[in-house]
Amino acid sequence: MTRLRIGARSSRLSVVQYESVAVALRGRWPGLEVEMIAIETKGDADRETSLAEGTGWFTSAIQEALLAGTIDVAVHSYKDLPTKRPPGLVIAAIPAREDPRDALVSREGRPLRALPAGARVGTSSPRRAAQVRAINPAVEVLPIRGNVDTRVRKVMAGEYDAAVLALAGLRRLGLDDVVTAVFGYEEMLPAPAQGALAVECRADDAETLALLTAIDIPALRITAGAERAFLARLEAGCSFPAAAYAETFGTTIKIHGMVAPGGQVVRSKVGGPIEAGPGLGAALAEELMRLAGM
Protein backbone atom coordinates (compact mmCIF):
# COMPACT_ATOMS: atom_id res chain seq x y z
CA MET A 1 0.00 0.00 0.00
CA THR A 2 1.40 3.40 -0.99
CA ARG A 3 -1.58 5.63 -0.16
CA LEU A 4 -3.74 6.04 2.91
CA ARG A 5 -7.01 7.96 3.17
CA ILE A 6 -7.14 9.37 6.68
CA GLY A 7 -10.43 10.64 8.09
CA ALA A 8 -10.59 13.44 10.64
CA ARG A 9 -12.75 16.38 11.58
CA SER A 10 -12.22 19.60 9.64
CA SER A 11 -11.53 21.81 12.66
CA ARG A 12 -8.13 23.49 12.80
CA LEU A 13 -7.12 21.35 15.79
CA SER A 14 -8.14 18.14 14.03
CA VAL A 15 -6.13 19.14 10.96
CA VAL A 16 -3.07 19.74 13.16
CA GLN A 17 -3.59 16.34 14.79
CA TYR A 18 -3.95 14.67 11.39
CA GLU A 19 -0.75 16.35 10.20
CA SER A 20 1.19 15.07 13.21
CA VAL A 21 0.10 11.52 12.35
CA ALA A 22 0.91 12.05 8.67
CA VAL A 23 4.40 13.28 9.54
CA ALA A 24 5.00 10.27 11.80
CA LEU A 25 3.85 7.88 9.08
CA ARG A 26 5.97 9.49 6.37
CA GLY A 27 8.96 9.43 8.69
CA ARG A 28 8.55 5.71 9.24
CA TRP A 29 7.46 4.85 5.69
CA PRO A 30 9.19 7.16 3.14
CA GLY A 31 7.18 7.31 -0.06
CA LEU A 32 3.85 6.69 1.62
CA GLU A 33 1.14 9.03 0.33
CA VAL A 34 -1.48 10.21 2.80
CA GLU A 35 -4.65 12.15 2.10
CA MET A 36 -6.92 13.80 4.65
CA ILE A 37 -10.66 13.24 4.23
CA ALA A 38 -12.60 15.84 6.23
CA ILE A 39 -15.72 14.42 7.89
CA GLU A 40 -18.45 16.43 9.61
CA THR A 41 -19.46 14.85 12.91
CA LYS A 42 -22.60 15.29 14.98
CA GLY A 43 -20.68 17.61 17.29
CA ASP A 44 -19.68 19.80 14.34
CA ALA A 45 -23.20 19.99 12.92
CA ASP A 46 -25.00 20.60 16.22
CA ARG A 47 -23.52 23.53 18.12
CA GLU A 48 -26.47 23.95 20.48
CA THR A 49 -27.11 20.65 22.27
CA SER A 50 -25.06 20.00 25.39
CA LEU A 51 -22.16 17.62 24.82
CA ALA A 52 -23.19 15.90 28.05
CA GLU A 53 -26.14 14.41 26.17
CA GLY A 54 -25.11 11.18 24.45
CA THR A 55 -21.73 9.87 23.30
CA GLY A 56 -19.67 9.75 20.14
CA TRP A 57 -20.29 13.38 19.24
CA PHE A 58 -16.96 13.79 17.48
CA THR A 59 -16.15 10.18 16.56
CA SER A 60 -19.17 8.17 15.37
CA ALA A 61 -19.37 9.62 11.85
CA ILE A 62 -15.66 9.03 11.30
CA GLN A 63 -15.92 5.45 12.53
CA GLU A 64 -18.91 4.86 10.24
CA ALA A 65 -16.84 6.06 7.27
CA LEU A 66 -14.04 3.73 8.31
CA LEU A 67 -16.36 0.74 8.54
CA ALA A 68 -17.88 1.65 5.17
CA GLY A 69 -14.43 1.68 3.57
CA THR A 70 -14.51 5.30 2.41
CA ILE A 71 -11.41 5.96 4.53
CA ASP A 72 -8.57 3.65 5.61
CA VAL A 73 -7.63 5.32 8.89
CA ALA A 74 -9.34 7.51 11.49
CA VAL A 75 -7.60 10.02 13.75
CA HIS A 76 -9.38 10.96 16.98
CA SER A 77 -8.70 12.82 20.18
CA TYR A 78 -8.57 9.70 22.33
CA LYS A 79 -10.65 11.24 25.11
CA ASP A 80 -13.58 11.67 22.67
CA LEU A 81 -13.88 7.93 21.96
CA PRO A 82 -16.61 6.06 23.85
CA THR A 83 -15.24 3.14 25.86
CA LYS A 84 -17.55 0.68 24.11
CA ARG A 85 -15.69 -0.29 20.97
CA PRO A 86 -17.53 -0.84 17.67
CA PRO A 87 -16.99 -4.35 16.27
CA GLY A 88 -14.52 -4.46 13.41
CA LEU A 89 -12.32 -1.54 14.45
CA VAL A 90 -9.05 -1.48 16.38
CA ILE A 91 -6.92 1.28 17.85
CA ALA A 92 -3.74 0.55 15.92
CA ALA A 93 -1.57 3.36 17.28
CA ILE A 94 -1.34 5.92 20.05
CA PRO A 95 1.42 8.02 18.52
CA ALA A 96 1.56 11.17 20.58
CA ARG A 97 0.39 12.75 23.80
CA GLU A 98 0.56 16.42 24.54
CA ASP A 99 0.40 17.72 28.12
CA PRO A 100 -2.82 16.18 29.56
CA ARG A 101 -3.57 19.02 31.98
CA ASP A 102 -6.39 21.56 31.76
CA ALA A 103 -5.80 25.28 31.45
CA LEU A 104 -7.69 28.47 32.27
CA VAL A 105 -8.14 31.21 29.70
CA SER A 106 -9.17 34.33 31.62
CA ARG A 107 -10.07 37.62 29.93
CA GLU A 108 -8.51 39.75 32.66
CA GLY A 109 -5.68 37.37 33.41
CA ARG A 110 -7.04 36.30 36.79
CA PRO A 111 -6.53 32.73 38.02
CA LEU A 112 -9.66 30.77 38.91
CA ARG A 113 -9.36 31.31 42.66
CA ALA A 114 -9.15 35.07 42.13
CA LEU A 115 -12.26 35.38 39.96
CA PRO A 116 -14.99 37.36 41.74
CA ALA A 117 -18.40 36.04 42.75
CA GLY A 118 -20.64 35.63 39.73
CA ALA A 119 -17.80 35.48 37.22
CA ARG A 120 -18.88 33.45 34.18
CA VAL A 121 -16.67 30.41 33.56
CA GLY A 122 -17.34 28.43 30.40
CA THR A 123 -17.11 24.66 30.10
CA SER A 124 -19.35 22.00 28.62
CA SER A 125 -17.64 19.26 30.64
CA PRO A 126 -19.37 18.05 33.84
CA ARG A 127 -15.92 16.86 34.98
CA ARG A 128 -14.43 20.33 34.66
CA ALA A 129 -17.55 22.02 36.05
CA ALA A 130 -17.44 19.99 39.27
CA GLN A 131 -13.76 20.72 39.82
CA VAL A 132 -14.16 24.42 38.97
CA ARG A 133 -16.86 24.73 41.61
CA ALA A 134 -14.66 22.91 44.13
CA ILE A 135 -11.87 25.44 43.52
CA ASN A 136 -14.07 28.56 43.48
CA PRO A 137 -17.70 27.97 44.54
CA ALA A 138 -18.57 31.63 43.93
CA VAL A 139 -18.25 31.56 40.13
CA GLU A 140 -21.07 30.78 37.72
CA VAL A 141 -20.29 27.80 35.48
CA LEU A 142 -21.96 28.05 32.08
CA PRO A 143 -21.94 25.75 29.03
CA ILE A 144 -19.78 26.81 26.11
CA ARG A 145 -19.69 25.28 22.63
CA GLY A 146 -17.44 25.66 19.62
CA ASN A 147 -13.92 24.65 18.69
CA VAL A 148 -10.88 25.86 20.63
CA ASP A 149 -10.51 29.10 18.65
CA THR A 150 -14.20 29.91 19.07
CA ARG A 151 -14.13 29.36 22.82
CA VAL A 152 -11.10 31.59 23.21
CA ARG A 153 -12.78 34.31 21.13
CA LYS A 154 -15.91 34.12 23.27
CA VAL A 155 -13.83 34.77 26.37
CA MET A 156 -11.89 37.64 24.83
CA ALA A 157 -15.14 39.17 23.51
CA GLY A 158 -16.59 39.27 27.02
CA GLU A 159 -19.25 36.57 26.65
CA TYR A 160 -17.43 34.74 29.44
CA ASP A 161 -14.94 35.90 32.02
CA ALA A 162 -12.94 32.70 31.64
CA ALA A 163 -13.07 29.21 30.17
CA VAL A 164 -11.40 25.91 30.96
CA LEU A 165 -9.86 24.08 28.00
CA ALA A 166 -7.43 21.24 27.41
CA LEU A 167 -3.88 22.54 27.43
CA ALA A 168 -3.06 20.03 24.67
CA GLY A 169 -5.40 21.70 22.19
CA LEU A 170 -4.14 25.17 23.01
CA ARG A 171 -0.53 24.09 22.58
CA ARG A 172 -1.14 22.21 19.35
CA LEU A 173 -2.70 25.39 17.95
CA GLY A 174 0.12 27.61 19.18
CA LEU A 175 -2.15 29.45 21.62
CA ASP A 176 0.14 29.27 24.64
CA ASP A 177 -0.02 33.04 24.96
CA VAL A 178 -3.72 33.03 25.94
CA VAL A 179 -3.21 30.60 28.84
CA THR A 180 -3.70 32.34 32.18
CA ALA A 181 -2.94 29.32 34.36
CA VAL A 182 -2.34 25.60 34.05
CA PHE A 183 -4.12 23.46 36.63
CA GLY A 184 -2.01 21.04 38.62
CA TYR A 185 -3.26 17.48 38.92
CA GLU A 186 -4.02 18.11 42.58
CA GLU A 187 -6.49 20.83 41.51
CA MET A 188 -8.08 19.40 38.39
CA LEU A 189 -7.68 15.89 37.04
CA PRO A 190 -8.04 15.55 33.25
CA ALA A 191 -10.33 13.34 31.24
CA PRO A 192 -8.98 9.81 30.73
CA ALA A 193 -6.51 9.83 27.78
CA GLN A 194 -6.71 13.64 27.42
CA GLY A 195 -3.94 14.92 25.17
CA ALA A 196 -3.48 11.55 23.44
CA LEU A 197 -4.41 10.64 19.88
CA ALA A 198 -6.08 7.38 18.88
CA VAL A 199 -5.46 6.11 15.35
CA GLU A 200 -8.01 3.52 14.21
CA CYS A 201 -8.26 1.14 11.30
CA ARG A 202 -10.34 -1.88 10.37
CA ALA A 203 -9.31 -4.99 12.30
CA ASP A 204 -9.19 -7.07 9.11
CA ASP A 205 -6.97 -4.57 7.24
CA ALA A 206 -3.64 -6.23 8.01
CA GLU A 207 -1.61 -4.02 5.68
CA THR A 208 -2.81 -0.75 7.20
CA LEU A 209 -2.54 -2.19 10.69
CA ALA A 210 1.14 -2.98 10.08
CA LEU A 211 1.80 0.56 8.85
CA LEU A 212 0.13 2.14 11.86
CA THR A 213 1.64 -0.17 14.47
CA ALA A 214 5.06 1.22 13.52
CA ILE A 215 4.14 4.64 14.97
CA ASP A 216 2.56 3.30 18.15
CA ILE A 217 4.17 4.30 21.48
CA PRO A 218 3.79 1.36 23.89
CA ALA A 219 4.30 3.52 27.00
CA LEU A 220 1.24 5.56 26.09
CA ARG A 221 -0.83 2.40 25.69
CA ILE A 222 0.02 1.57 29.30
CA THR A 223 -1.01 4.90 30.83
CA ALA A 224 -3.91 5.73 28.52
CA GLY A 225 -5.11 2.12 28.78
CA ALA A 226 -5.22 2.30 32.57
CA GLU A 227 -7.14 5.58 32.44
CA ARG A 228 -9.61 4.20 29.92
CA ALA A 229 -10.10 1.04 32.01
CA PHE A 230 -11.07 3.32 34.90
CA LEU A 231 -13.67 5.03 32.71
CA ALA A 232 -14.96 1.76 31.29
CA ARG A 233 -15.54 0.33 34.75
CA LEU A 234 -17.63 3.37 35.65
CA GLU A 235 -19.61 2.81 32.44
CA ALA A 236 -19.57 6.58 32.19
CA GLY A 237 -19.68 8.82 29.16
CA CYS A 238 -19.43 12.57 28.66
CA SER A 239 -22.45 13.11 30.89
CA PHE A 240 -20.75 11.82 34.06
CA PRO A 241 -18.06 13.80 35.89
CA ALA A 242 -15.08 11.43 36.06
CA ALA A 243 -11.35 11.98 35.65
CA ALA A 244 -8.18 9.91 35.68
CA TYR A 245 -4.47 10.36 35.15
CA ALA A 246 -1.83 7.62 35.20
CA GLU A 247 1.92 8.00 35.50
CA THR A 248 4.70 5.43 35.49
CA PHE A 249 7.82 5.17 37.61
CA GLY A 250 10.11 2.45 36.35
CA THR A 251 8.12 -0.77 36.65
CA THR A 252 5.27 0.73 38.66
CA ILE A 253 2.22 2.76 37.76
CA LYS A 254 0.17 5.20 39.82
CA ILE A 255 -3.37 6.15 38.83
CA HIS A 256 -5.22 9.17 40.21
CA GLY A 257 -8.99 9.19 39.88
CA MET A 258 -11.97 11.46 40.57
CA VAL A 259 -15.74 11.18 40.43
CA ALA A 260 -18.26 13.87 41.29
CA PRO A 261 -21.81 12.50 41.50
CA GLY A 262 -24.12 15.38 42.33
CA GLY A 263 -21.16 17.73 42.04
CA GLN A 264 -19.40 16.41 45.15
CA VAL A 265 -15.74 15.78 44.23
CA VAL A 266 -14.35 12.48 45.53
CA ARG A 267 -10.73 11.51 44.83
CA SER A 268 -8.48 8.53 45.37
CA LYS A 269 -5.39 6.90 43.87
CA VAL A 270 -3.86 3.46 43.50
CA GLY A 271 -0.46 2.08 42.55
CA GLY A 272 1.05 -1.22 41.51
CA PRO A 273 3.05 -3.00 38.79
CA ILE A 274 2.76 -1.65 35.25
CA GLU A 275 1.37 -4.87 33.85
CA ALA A 276 -1.61 -4.56 36.21
CA GLY A 277 -2.52 -1.10 34.85
CA PRO A 278 -5.99 -1.87 33.43
CA GLY A 279 -6.96 -3.91 36.48
CA LEU A 280 -5.76 -1.14 38.78
CA GLY A 281 -7.79 1.41 36.82
CA ALA A 282 -10.92 -0.70 37.21
CA ALA A 283 -10.20 -1.25 40.91
CA LEU A 284 -9.79 2.49 41.46
CA ALA A 285 -13.15 3.09 39.80
CA GLU A 286 -14.78 0.58 42.12
CA GLU A 287 -13.19 2.19 45.16
CA LEU A 288 -14.39 5.64 44.14
CA MET A 289 -17.90 4.36 43.50
CA ARG A 290 -17.89 2.94 47.01
CA LEU A 291 -16.53 6.15 48.54
CA ALA A 292 -19.08 8.24 46.63
CA GLY A 293 -21.97 5.94 47.54
CA MET A 294 -22.70 5.14 43.90
ABEGO torsion letter per residue (X at the ends): XABBBBBBBABAAAAAAAAAAAAAAAAABBGBBBBBBBBBBAAAABAABBAABEBGAAAAAAAAAAAAGABABBBBBAAABBABBBBGBBBABBABBBBABBBBBBAAGBBAAABBBGBBBBBABAAAAAAAAAABAABBBBBBBEBAAAAAAAAAAGABABBBBBAAAAAAAGAAAABABBBBAAABBBBBGBGBBBBBBBAABAAAAAAAAAABBAAAAAAAAAAAAAAAAAGBBAABBBBBBBBBBEABBBBBBBBBBGGBBBBBBBBEBAAAAAAAAAAAAAAAAAAAGX
